[in-house]
Amino acid sequence: MREKDSFALAVQTMRLREKKRRLRLWAGRALLVLFIAWLLSFVFGIFVVQGDSMRPSYRDGDILWILRTASKNISYGDVVILENPEGKEILKRVVGLPGDTITIYDNGQIVRNQIAVQEKDIIYSTASSGTWKTYTVPENAYFYLGDNRPVSKDSRQNGCADKAQIKGKVLATFRR
């Protein structure tokens, strides 16, 4: 083989190797993008707050980053996205776990399992006639309330949320 042919073959081999390297690089990037898209659609999610039922903690238009797989680790005070009876996703705070007895006074104050619950950043009603209502949370269900008690439609009207109705747990808030 002549030297010129040998050189041309070496250049052609180098070009082929470079093409394969670029192809592997782009394939790796494409897999990374697909993995991130999977994470964002099935593990994490975005929720935009609509309405004033969670004021002052969350305002209309706030953007929330949620963890969709958190329905197993729900505890008192967690803010969750759940599906209401009409099928709409709403934002509420969990105040009762399975087996709890919740007493809510007409001004919005809560007593859980005969212990008064201290809450901050909650808007209560100013009217108080001294009446109350007691709820028992069934197994595999959660009692939820809005932070703005006078305007919130929550477990007081809709009943407890089944575990399957909880779609995610709030991780972070971004204000506009």
C-alpha positions as CSV (number, residue, x, y, z in Angstrom):
1,M,0.0,0.0,0.0
2,R,1.3,3.4,-0.9
3,E,2.0,6.0,1.8
4,K,-0.7,8.3,0.3
5,D,-3.4,5.6,0.5
6,S,-2.3,4.7,4.0
7,F,-2.6,8.3,5.1
8,A,-6.1,8.6,3.5
9,L,-7.2,5.4,5.2
10,A,-6.0,6.8,8.6
11,V,-7.9,10.1,8.0
12,Q,-11.0,8.2,7.1
13,T,-10.8,6.0,10.2
14,M,-10.3,9.1,12.4
15,R,-13.4,10.7,10.9
16,L,-15.4,7.6,11.4
17,R,-14.3,7.4,15.1
18,E,-15.2,11.1,15.6
19,K,-18.7,10.5,14.1
20,K,-19.3,7.6,16.4
21,R,-18.1,9.6,19.4
22,R,-20.5,12.5,18.5
23,L,-23.3,10.0,18.0
24,R,-22.7,8.5,21.5
25,L,-22.5,12.0,23.0
26,W,-25.8,13.0,21.5
27,A,-27.4,9.7,22.5
28,G,-26.3,10.3,26.0
29,R,-27.7,13.8,26.0
30,A,-31.0,12.5,24.6
31,L,-31.2,9.9,27.4
32,L,-30.5,12.5,30.0
33,V,-33.3,14.7,28.6
34,L,-35.7,11.8,28.6
35,F,-34.8,10.9,32.2
36,I,-35.3,14.5,33.3
37,A,-38.7,14.6,31.5
38,W,-39.7,11.4,33.2
39,L,-38.7,12.8,36.6
40,L,-40.7,16.0,36.0
41,S,-43.8,14.3,34.8
42,F,-44.1,11.3,37.2
43,V,-42.0,12.1,40.3
44,F,-42.2,15.9,40.5
45,G,-44.8,18.3,39.3
46,I,-45.8,22.0,39.1
47,F,-49.0,23.4,40.5
48,V,-50.3,27.0,40.3
49,V,-52.3,28.2,43.2
50,Q,-55.8,29.4,42.3
51,G,-58.0,31.2,44.8
52,D,-57.6,32.5,48.3
53,S,-58.4,29.5,50.4
54,M,-54.8,29.1,51.5
55,R,-54.0,32.7,52.3
56,P,-51.8,34.0,53.8
57,S,-49.4,31.0,53.3
58,Y,-50.1,30.7,49.6
59,R,-51.4,33.4,47.3
60,D,-53.3,33.2,44.0
61,G,-50.7,32.7,41.3
62,D,-48.0,31.2,43.4
63,I,-46.1,28.4,41.7
64,L,-45.5,25.2,43.7
65,W,-43.1,22.4,43.1
66,I,-44.6,19.2,44.3
67,L,-43.5,15.6,45.0
68,R,-46.1,13.3,43.4
69,T,-44.9,10.1,45.3
70,A,-45.3,11.5,48.8
71,S,-48.8,10.1,49.6
72,K,-47.3,7.5,51.9
73,N,-45.5,10.0,54.2
74,I,-48.3,12.5,55.0
75,S,-48.2,14.1,58.5
76,Y,-49.9,16.9,60.4
77,G,-49.4,20.3,58.8
78,D,-48.3,19.0,55.4
79,V,-49.6,21.0,52.4
80,V,-50.9,18.6,49.8
81,I,-52.5,18.7,46.3
82,L,-55.6,16.6,46.3
83,E,-58.6,15.8,44.1
84,N,-61.9,17.3,45.4
85,P,-65.2,15.5,44.8
86,E,-65.7,17.5,41.5
87,G,-62.4,16.1,40.2
88,K,-60.5,19.4,40.5
89,E,-57.0,19.5,42.1
90,I,-56.9,21.7,45.1
91,L,-54.3,22.8,47.7
92,K,-55.0,22.2,51.4
93,R,-53.3,21.5,54.7
94,V,-53.6,18.1,56.4
95,V,-54.9,18.5,60.0
96,G,-56.1,15.0,60.7
97,L,-54.7,11.5,60.1
98,P,-56.5,8.2,60.0
99,G,-58.2,7.4,63.3
100,D,-58.1,11.0,64.6
101,T,-61.0,12.8,66.2
102,I,-61.2,16.5,65.0
103,T,-63.3,19.1,66.7
104,I,-63.7,22.4,64.8
105,Y,-65.3,25.4,66.5
106,D,-67.4,27.8,64.4
107,N,-64.5,30.3,64.4
108,G,-62.2,27.8,62.9
109,Q,-60.1,26.7,65.9
110,I,-59.1,23.0,66.0
111,V,-59.0,20.4,68.7
112,R,-57.3,17.2,67.6
113,N,-57.7,14.1,69.8
114,Q,-58.9,16.4,72.7
115,I,-55.7,18.6,72.4
116,A,-55.9,22.1,71.1
117,V,-53.9,22.6,68.0
118,Q,-51.7,25.7,67.9
119,E,-51.5,27.1,64.3
120,K,-49.8,30.1,62.9
121,D,-50.6,32.0,59.7
122,I,-54.2,30.9,59.7
123,I,-57.2,33.2,59.1
124,Y,-60.0,32.4,61.5
125,S,-63.6,33.7,61.5
126,T,-64.3,36.7,63.7
127,A,-67.8,35.5,64.6
128,S,-68.1,32.9,67.3
129,S,-71.3,31.5,68.8
130,G,-69.5,28.7,70.7
131,T,-70.8,25.9,68.5
132,W,-68.6,23.1,67.2
133,K,-68.7,20.0,65.1
134,T,-66.7,16.8,65.6
135,Y,-65.4,14.6,62.9
136,T,-63.7,11.1,63.0
137,V,-61.2,10.4,60.3
138,P,-61.7,7.0,58.8
139,E,-58.8,4.6,57.9
140,N,-56.8,5.4,54.8
141,A,-58.3,9.0,54.8
142,Y,-57.1,12.5,55.8
143,F,-58.9,15.5,57.2
144,Y,-57.8,18.7,55.4
145,L,-58.5,22.4,55.8
146,G,-57.6,25.6,54.0
147,D,-55.6,28.3,55.9
148,N,-58.3,30.9,55.2
149,R,-61.0,29.1,57.1
150,P,-63.9,31.5,56.4
151,V,-63.7,31.0,52.6
152,S,-62.2,27.5,52.3
153,K,-64.2,24.6,51.0
154,D,-62.5,21.6,52.7
155,S,-63.3,18.5,54.8
156,R,-65.9,20.4,56.7
157,Q,-68.1,20.4,53.5
158,N,-66.5,17.6,51.3
159,G,-65.6,15.0,54.0
160,C,-62.2,13.4,54.4
161,A,-59.9,12.8,51.4
162,D,-59.1,9.2,50.6
163,K,-55.4,8.3,50.4
164,A,-55.8,7.8,46.6
165,Q,-57.1,11.4,46.2
166,I,-53.8,12.9,47.4
167,K,-51.8,13.8,44.3
168,G,-48.7,15.3,45.8
169,K,-47.0,17.1,48.6
170,V,-45.6,20.7,48.3
171,L,-41.8,20.9,48.3
172,A,-41.2,24.6,47.4
173,T,-43.0,27.8,46.6
174,F,-42.1,30.4,44.0
175,R,-43.8,33.8,44.2
176,R,-44.5,35.8,41.1
